[in-house]
Amino acid sequence: MNLLDQLNWRYATKAMNGEKVAEDKVQRILEAARLAPTSSGLQPFEIIVIKNQDIKEKIKPVAWNQSVITDCSHLLVFAAWDTYTADRINYMFDLTNKIRGFENEGWENYRQQLLNSYPQKDAEENFNHAAKQAYIALGTAMVAAAELKVDSTPMEGFSADAVDEILGLREKGLRSTMFLTLGYRNEDEDWLSSLVKVRKPMEDFITVIE
Ligand SMILES: Cc1cc2nc3c(=O)[nH]c(=O)nc-3n(C[C@H](O)[C@H](O)[C@H](O)COP(=O)(O)O)c2cc1C
């Protein structure tokens, strides 16, 4: 299958069969998320990988009782930074210098520019900016899953405050933004599995400016 076939094959799976996704596949999906681009390369989010069934059972009622939360093999919680701090910004700039093995004046000036702007901004504004980066990574992970014929569900349908509480995210300076379940579709139980994919026609979607 080429990429477009894979994107047509995937759908937001509503029921999974409980089969476990092999760890090497999960690692490839997580690596795709790690490789996703982020604003200034700050990677302002983390992914919590939940395999534990008890934790999934605790999350289900605060996620509209969606059965896929407990049917899935792995529940990935994309958790964004609650704000940008000097330490968080410095960490990524220092890491870049270490990995690349040199310091660069332009790059250091850019570090100062970010240090002089983000940490002074409203935390909510910073969180929203960080959350957008997490969404890009989630999309990348979802495509990687489709390539491996692993089903997934992108999910926003949960109480973020309740999930933060269950996972103790606020203490770590994180806030849950989205879930991505991983597993294998249960075609008999999933009303959506046989329905045709619906998308706007190209002419309502694309504007070309010559
Ligand atoms: C940001 C976002 C939040 C979503 N939240 C949920 C959700 O909580 N539960 C669910 O079953 N599907 C959820 N979906 C899936 C969408 O409904 C689905 O992707 C859309 O209808 C397109 O269908 P397809 O992905 O099956 O092609 C979400 C998708 C996105 C991108």
PDBQT file of the ligand as one rigid body, heavy atoms in Angstrom, charges set to zero:
ROOT
HETATM    1  C1  LIG A 301      -8.773  16.437  17.477  1.00  0.00    +0.000 C 
HETATM    2  C2  LIG A 301      -9.597  15.210  17.295  1.00  0.00    +0.000 A 
HETATM    3  C3  LIG A 301     -10.393  14.736  18.328  1.00  0.00    +0.000 A 
HETATM    4  C4  LIG A 301     -11.137  13.565  18.187  1.00  0.00    +0.000 A 
HETATM    5  N1  LIG A 301     -11.813  13.042  19.255  1.00  0.00    +0.000 NA
HETATM    6  C5  LIG A 301     -12.421  11.836  19.116  1.00  0.00    +0.000 A 
HETATM    7  C6  LIG A 301     -12.997  11.162  20.233  1.00  0.00    +0.000 A 
HETATM    8  O1  LIG A 301     -12.935  11.619  21.373  1.00  0.00    +0.000 OA
HETATM    9  N2  LIG A 301     -13.591   9.964  20.020  1.00  0.00    +0.000 N 
HETATM   10  C7  LIG A 301     -13.656   9.387  18.785  1.00  0.00    +0.000 A 
HETATM   11  O2  LIG A 301     -14.190   8.288  18.660  1.00  0.00    +0.000 OA
HETATM   12  N3  LIG A 301     -13.100   9.996  17.715  1.00  0.00    +0.000 NA
HETATM   13  C8  LIG A 301     -12.493  11.184  17.847  1.00  0.00    +0.000 A 
HETATM   14  N4  LIG A 301     -11.902  11.777  16.766  1.00  0.00    +0.000 N 
HETATM   15  C9  LIG A 301     -12.005  11.133  15.441  1.00  0.00    +0.000 C 
HETATM   16  C10 LIG A 301     -12.757  11.963  14.395  1.00  0.00    +0.000 C 
HETATM   17  O3  LIG A 301     -14.131  11.988  14.657  1.00  0.00    +0.000 OA
HETATM   18  C11 LIG A 301     -12.437  11.373  13.024  1.00  0.00    +0.000 C 
HETATM   19  O4  LIG A 301     -11.049  11.421  12.819  1.00  0.00    +0.000 OA
HETATM   20  C12 LIG A 301     -13.148  12.108  11.888  1.00  0.00    +0.000 C 
HETATM   21  O5  LIG A 301     -14.526  11.941  11.973  1.00  0.00    +0.000 OA
HETATM   22  C13 LIG A 301     -12.663  11.617  10.530  1.00  0.00    +0.000 C 
HETATM   23  O6  LIG A 301     -12.860  10.250  10.369  1.00  0.00    +0.000 OA
HETATM   24  P1  LIG A 301     -11.695   9.172  10.189  1.00  0.00    +0.000 P 
HETATM   25  O7  LIG A 301     -10.552   9.569  11.087  1.00  0.00    +0.000 OA
HETATM   26  O8  LIG A 301     -12.339   7.895  10.625  1.00  0.00    +0.000 OA
HETATM   27  O9  LIG A 301     -11.286   9.173   8.763  1.00  0.00    +0.000 OA
HETATM   28  C14 LIG A 301     -11.137  12.919  16.929  1.00  0.00    +0.000 A 
HETATM   29  C15 LIG A 301     -10.319  13.393  15.893  1.00  0.00    +0.000 A 
HETATM   30  C16 LIG A 301      -9.537  14.493  16.085  1.00  0.00    +0.000 A 
HETATM   31  C17 LIG A 301      -8.619  14.918  14.974  1.00  0.00    +0.000 C 
ENDROOT
TORSDOF 0
